[in-house]
Amino acid sequence: MFFNTLSGRYLALMVVFVLIAELLIFVPSIARFRVDNLQNRLELAQLAALALLATPPDQEVSPDLEAELLATADVFNVVLRRDEVRELVLASPMPAPPAATFDLRGAGDFELMRDAIMVFTGAQERVIRVIGRTELGARSDIEVTMTEGPLRAAMVAYGRRILYLSLAITLATAALLFLATRYYIVQPIRRVVDHMTAYRDAPEDASRVIAPESSVRELREAETALQDLQLRLTSALRQKERLAALGAAVAKISHDLRNLLTTAQLLADRIEGSADPAVRRTAPKLVASLARAITLCERTLTFGRAEEPPPELTLTPLAPLVEEVVENETAAAGPGVRVAARLPPDLRVRADPDQLFRVLTNLVRNAVQAIEASGRPGDVEVTAERAGDRTLIRVRDGGPGLPPKARENLFQPFLGGARRGGAGLGLVIAAELVQGHGGALTLERTGPDGATFLISLPGAPA
């Protein structure tokens, strides 16, 4: 339907508003027309009265002349008011007593408009008395009695002319505004809608991104915002496609790696019987590391099927777990980097040991790599404490701190890497694992003297 469109509704509203404006102009106009008509009657009546008074006293005025004078002014009688004295100058029989009296001398605008509307809408033929003041000859007040019919007929004819003129002005104005609206508003909006429809059908196609062209400031701002949205969405879709492809590749690699690690685990079980004491001490740790690697591969495959199980929460002593992380990372760290732990020996957390081991390993390894990249010595320290119903684990390092870009995209995959060549996945994995425990991983502090990451976990019974 036409009036369900923007241009149709705009046209309808414009017609309504113009008609309202014409109505507001029409009422004062018709009131002024009535006053001018009555004032003209008063002036004609005064001329008739003056003509009669100019007749010499010794000459008698014929009734036909009086009737002609009254017919010229279209009144029944004429009364002159001089020095508070009413003098009946001309008179003729009236069909009925006056039904209303109107004094034009002190009437206000609203009163005149009200009287005009009553005359314009009235249907009965009334006899009215009109009192006014004329400027012909000596200034004086005059009173006439007349019928309202001719006045109403003249007002209706004047109203029709005003109505036809208003309709012509309304239609012409509405047509011009309709065409201007179609050209300056509707067509640019239609262009935006067409671009949105085309982009919806192929959001990966960058050629369908809108280019701001409108000269209207508001529409150009809308086009610019839409362009930014489309560019971001296209980039996000491409990144998701890359992540999906990467996930498929990782799943395949994890499948084959799991088989290789299983073979390595079987071989590691055999070296536990070695006669070398150093080998016997290293073998359990090697077997445990291989077991964690196999578990990680299995969970990676499960994650590829979107069926990753929740963490298996148990009351886990924190000190042995942290000590193992520290020992592993100390062996892998370069010279000048010292990894240490300082935490209560009896502190326990409700967590999945394997997942918490991965979280701490990622954080400590990131800290060690940050110190090594700075080219200066530094320390990495892991501390833990109870704070109310929470367990707080901090990983501090003496590295150079995180650069601004890494802080802005800290937990975003492929964006939050602080090290050249890093993928930025370590913190993302750690944050997701901590969140699965009902906790949170945050950057507590960073600066030139190092960074501190805080792990907040629901507390376990003391």
N, C-alpha and C positions, 0 to 999 in steps of 0.2 A: 504494500500500500504506500502511496506517495507520501502521506503525512507521517509514516513511520521512519522516513529518512531524515537526515540532519537538515538538508535544504528545505524539505517540505515543512518540517516543524518550524524552521526559521521563518519561512514565508508566512505561515499561519500566525505566528507570534507577532510578526511585523505588521500584518493587516490588523490584528486586534489592537496593538499599541497605537497605530496611527488612527484607528477609529476612536479609541479612547481620547487621544489628543484632540481630534476634531470635535468630539462631544464636549470636551472642556472648553473649546473655543466657541462652539455653537451656542451654548446657553448664554454667555455674556453678549454674544452678537444679537441673538433674538431679543434679549432684554433691551439692548440699545435701540434696535429697530422699533420696538413698541414705544419707547420713550420718544423717539423722533416722530413717530406717527401721531402720538397724542399731542406733542408740542406743535406739530403742524396744524392739527385741528384747533388748538387753542389760538394760534395766530390767525387762522382764517376766521374764527369766531370773533376775535377782537376787531379784525378789519370790518366784519359785518356790523358789529356794534358801533364802531366809529363812524361808519357810513350812515348808519341810522341817526346817531347823535348829531351829525353834521347837517341834517335836514333842518331848515328854519322852523321855529316853533309855530308859525302861522300856517305851515303847510302840513297836511295830514299824509302820513305814509300809508300807502295802500296795503291791504293784507297780502296781495300777491307778491309785492316787493319783499315783505318780511319773510314770506315762505321761501322765496328764491334765495334770500340771504342765508336762511337756516339750511336750505338744501345745499348751498355751496359749501358751507362749513360742515355739513352732514351731522348736525346736532339738533336737539329738540328745543333748547333754550340757552340763553347766554346771560350770565350774571357778572357784572363788574364789581370789584371790591375796591373801594376808595375810602381811605381814612376810616377803616373798620365799618364801612357802610356798604351793604349789599344792595345793588341796584339792578333790578331785572330789566334788561334792555330788550331782549327778543325772547319770545315764548311761543310754544305751540303745544298741542295736546300730546301727552306721553302715553304710550301703550300700557305702562306699568310703573309703579314707583321705583326709584333707583335701588338696585339690589346690593350695590357696593360703592364705596367712595374711595378714590385714589388721589392722594396729595403728592404731586411731583416736586414740591418745593424742598422738602427735607428728607426724601426717601433715600435710604442707603443702597449700596450695590446689591447686597444679598436680598433685600426686600424687593428691589426691582426685578431680580432674577426669579424670585419666588412668584411674583405676580405674573411675569411673562410665562412661566411654566403653567400656571393655573389657567391663563387665557388660552395658551396653545393646546392644552389637553382638555379644556372644557368643551362641553357639547351643547349646553343650553344657551338660548339667546337672551342675554341679560341686558338690562338697562343700567348704566353706571354713571356716576358723577365723577368728573375729573376737575381737580383744582391745580392751577399752575401759575406761572409768571411769564409774561411776554416782554420782549424788548422793543416792540413796535411802538413808535410814538413815545408817549409818557409811560414810564415803567409802572406797571400795575398788575395786580392779581386778577385772575379771571377764572370763572367757574362755568363749566358746560355740562349738559346732560346728553348722553348719546347711547346708541346701541353698540354692543360688543361684536356683533356679527361681521361688519366690514373689517374691523381691526383683526379679527381672527382669520378671515380669508386672506388678508394681506400678509399676516404672519406665516400662514401655511404656505403661501406662494414663495415667500422669502426663504422659508425653511427648505422647500424642495430645491431651490436653486443652490443653497448651501450644501444640501445633501449630495446633489449630483456633482458639484465641484469637489466635494470631499472625496467621493468615491473615485473620481478621476485622478485626483492627487494621490489617493491611497494606492490605487492599482499601479499607477506609474512608479511611485516610490518603491512599492513592494517588488515590482518586476526588476527595477534597477538593482535593488539590494539582493534579490534572488540571484541574478546573474553575477553580481560581484562576489556573493558568497560561494557560488559554484566555482568561480575561477580562482579566488584567493584562499579559500578554506577547504571546500569539499574535494577539489582535485588534488591538492597536496596530501590530504588525509587519505584519499583513495590510493595515492602512490605509496604511502607508508604501508597501508593494508596489503597492497599487491606485493610489496617486498617481503612483508611478514609471511604471506602465504607461500611465496616462492621459497623462502628460507625454511619454512616448516617442512616442505617436501624433500629438501636435501640440505640439512644443517651442516654437513661436512664440507659442502662446496663453498669455498671462500669467495667465489665470484658473485654469490647471491647476497652478500652483505651489503646493506644499504649505504649509499654515499650521501651525506647531508648536502642538500642543494637549495632548500627553501630560503627565501629572503625574509620570511616572517620569523621573528626572534623565537617565539614560543614553539613553532613547528620545527625550527632548526634545532632547538634544544632537545625536542623529542626525538628527532632523527639522530642526533649525536648520541643520546642515551641508548637508543635502539642499536646503533652501530657498535657501541661499546659492549652492550649485552651480547650481541651476535658474535663478536670477536671472541669474547670470553667463553661463550658456550661452544664455539667451534674449537677453540684451543682445548677446553675441557674434554670434549668428545674425542679429539685426537689423542689426548693423553690417556684417556680410558681405553682406547683401542690399543695403544702401545702397552699399557699395563696388562690388558687382557692377553696380548701376544706374549708379553714377558712371563705372565703367570703360567701360560701353557708350556713355555720353554722350561721354566723352573720346575714344573711338575714332572716333565720328562727327565730332566737332569736328576731330580730328587729320586725318581724311581730307579734309575741306573746307579746312582750313588749309594742308595740304600743297599743294593746288592753287593757293591764293592766293599762297603763298610761291614756288612755281615761277614764276608770272607775275612776281612782284616780282624774282626773280633774273634773269629775262630782261631786265627793264627796267634793273636795276643793271649788267648787262654793257654796256649801251649808253652809260652815263654815264662809263665808263672813258675814252672818247675825247673827253671834254670838254676845252675849252681852259683851264678854270680849274684852276690847280695844286692848290688846296685840294681840289677835287672829285676830281682824279686821285689824291690821297693817301688820301682817305677811301673811294673806291670799292672797293679790294681788301678792306678790312676789312668793308665792308658786304656784299660778295659772300660772304666767308667766314662771316659771321654768318648770312646767309640759308641757306647750305649746311648749317651746323650745325642750323639750325631745321628744314630739310627732313628731314635725317637723323633728328632727334629724332621728328618726326611719323611717319616710316616705322617707326621702332623701337617707337613707341607702338602703332601698328596691329599690328605683329608680336607685341608683348607681349599685346595683347587676344586673340590666337589661341594664347597660351601657347607661342610658338615663338621667344622672344627669343634671338638668337644670343649666344654668349659673347663677351667682349671680344677685339678683334684686337690682341694684344700686340706691340708693336714697341719698339725702343730709341729713346726719344723724348727729345730735349734738354728739360730742365725749364725753363730760364730763359726762352726765348721764349714758352712756353705761359703761364707765370705773368705775364710782362710784359703779354701781351695781356689776361689777366683783370684785371690792375691798371689798365690803361689804360681798359678798358670800364667798370669799376666807378667809377673816378675821374670819368669823364664823367657818370655817372648819380648820383654822390653829391652830397649837399647841401653847403652851406658849413659849414666847421668840421670836416669829416671828411676825413682824409688817409689814402690807401691807398698802401702802399709794399711793396717786395719786397727781401729780402736773402738771396741764395743763391749758391752757387758757379756760375760761368758754364759750367763743363764738366760739370756733374752731369747724368747721364742716368738715366732710369727705364724699366723694362720695363712699359709700360702702353698702353692704348688712348687716343690723344690726345683724341678727342672726349669719351669718358666722363670722363677725368681733368679736362678743361676744365669739364664740367658739375659735377663734385664741387667744384672750387675756386671756381667761380662761385657755387654755392649757399652755401658756407661764408663767402666774402667778403661776399656780399650780405646774409646774415643778420647778420654783424658790423656792416656799415654801417647796416642798419636798426635794430639794437639801440642804436647810438650816437645816431642821429637821434631815436629814441623817447625817449631820456633827456633831450634838450634841451640837451646840453652838448657841447663839442668833444671829439674823440678821434681816435686813430690805429688803423688796421688794418694789421698787418704779416704778411707771408708769409715764412717762413724754411724752409730745407731743409738736411739734412746726411746723411752716411753714418754708420751705426752698425752695424759688423759686416757682416752679410749683409742688412741692412735699409736702406731709405731712409725717413727720417723727415721729414715735411712738417708744419709747424705754422702755424696761422692764429690770431694773437693779436689781441685788440681791447681797447680801453680803455673799454668800455661798462659798464653797471651789473651785469653778471653774470646768470646764469640764476636765475629764481625757483624755489622748492622744487618746485612742481607740474611745471614743465618738466623739472627734473632727474629726478623720479620716472618720467616717461613720455617720456624723451628721444627714443627711437627708435621711438615708437609713433605710427602715423598718426592724425591728427586729435586727438591728445592731448598731444603734446609741444611745441606751439607756445608760444614765449616772448613773442610779440607779439600784442596784441589784434587779432583779426580774422585772424590767421595760421592756416593749416590744419595746420602741423606736418609737411608732406610733404617739405620741402627736406632735412632731416637724414636722413629715412628713405630717400629716393632716393640721397643721397650714401653712406650706410652700405651699401646694397645694391650699389652700383657698386664701392665699395672691396672689399667682400667677394668680388665676382666676380673681382677681381684677385688673390685670395689674401691680401689684407691686412685691416686692421681700422681702423675710425674710432672714436675714443674721446674723451670729454671729459677732458682732462688736468688742467684747473684752472678754477675759477670763484670769483668773489668780487666785492666791491664795486668793485674796480679793474679788472674785466674777466674775460674767459674765454679759454681756449686749447683748441682742438681739434687732435688729433694724428692724422695719417694715417700708418700704418705699411704700407709696401709691400715685397715681396721685392726685394732689391737687384739692380741690373744690373751687369755687369762694369765695372770702373773704366776 
